[in-house]
């Protein structure tokens, strides 16, 4: 699969990146290489391979997850207790994107 310079510029715009011309050329090459690897992986025959739901042990005593138990929600006041700038029940954050 070949990725175009136009597609790289589009994705960079979505990510709010300002790439220089030499960076765009490098990204075209790098992203194209990644997509070639993905095509190679997509072509691997996985017939007869059992899907894995997780990579943890099956035995209860060695499982690393805590039990799934119901508990009361945290609540706004407790969630915002250490917020640097809470406001009206929400987290206030500085504006980071200007377009």
C-alpha positions in Angstrom: 0.0 0.0 0.0 1.4 3.4 -0.9 0.5 6.4 1.2 0.5 9.7 -0.4 1.9 13.1 0.7 -1.6 14.4 0.6 -2.7 11.7 3.1 0.2 12.5 5.4 -0.6 16.2 5.4 -4.3 15.3 6.2 -3.4 13.1 9.1 -0.9 15.7 10.4 -3.7 18.3 10.3 -5.9 16.0 12.3 -3.2 15.6 14.9 -2.5 19.4 14.8 1.1 18.8 13.7 3.0 21.4 11.7 5.4 19.2 9.6 8.2 20.6 7.6 8.7 19.4 4.0 11.5 17.1 4.9 9.5 15.6 7.8 6.6 15.0 5.4 8.8 13.0 3.1 10.2 11.0 6.0 6.7 10.3 7.3 5.5 9.1 3.9 8.4 6.6 3.9 7.9 5.5 7.5 4.1 5.2 7.3 4.3 3.3 4.1 6.8 0.9 5.7 4.4 0.4 8.6 1.5 -0.2 6.3 3.5 -2.8 4.3 4.2 -4.7 7.6 0.5 -4.6 8.4 -0.3 -6.0 5.0 2.2 -8.8 5.6 0.6 -9.5 9.0 -2.9 -9.6 7.4 -1.7 -12.3 5.0 -0.7 -14.7 7.7 -2.8 -17.8 7.9 -4.3 -18.1 11.4 -6.7 -21.0 10.7 -6.7 -23.4 13.6 -5.2 -20.9 16.0 -7.3 -20.4 19.1 -8.1 -16.8 20.0 -6.8 -15.5 23.3 -9.1 -13.5 25.5 -6.2 -12.4 27.8 -2.7 -13.3 28.6 -3.2 -14.0 32.3 -3.0 -17.4 33.9 -6.2 -19.5 34.1 -5.6 -20.6 37.7 -7.4 -18.5 40.3 -4.5 -18.3 42.7 -2.2 -16.8 40.0 -4.7 -14.4 38.4 -3.6 -10.8 38.7 -6.9 -9.1 38.3 -9.0 -8.0 41.3 -12.5 -9.4 41.6 -15.2 -7.4 39.8 -17.2 -6.1 42.7 -19.9 -3.4 42.7 -19.1 -0.3 44.7 -20.4 3.3 45.1 -19.2 5.9 42.5 -16.6 8.4 43.6 -18.8 11.5 43.3 -18.0 15.0 42.0 -16.8 16.5 45.3 -14.2 13.7 45.9 -13.2 13.6 42.2 -12.5 17.4 42.2 -10.9 17.6 45.6 -7.3 17.8 44.3 -8.1 19.5 41.0 -5.9 22.6 40.5 -8.8 24.6 39.1 -12.3 23.1 39.6 -15.3 25.0 38.4 -19.0 24.3 38.6 -18.6 20.6 39.1 -16.0 20.2 36.2 -12.3 20.2 35.7 -11.0 23.5 34.2 -8.2 23.0 31.8 -6.2 25.6 29.7 -6.9 25.9 26.1 -4.2 24.1 24.1 -5.4 24.2 20.5 -5.9 27.4 18.5 -7.1 27.1 14.9 
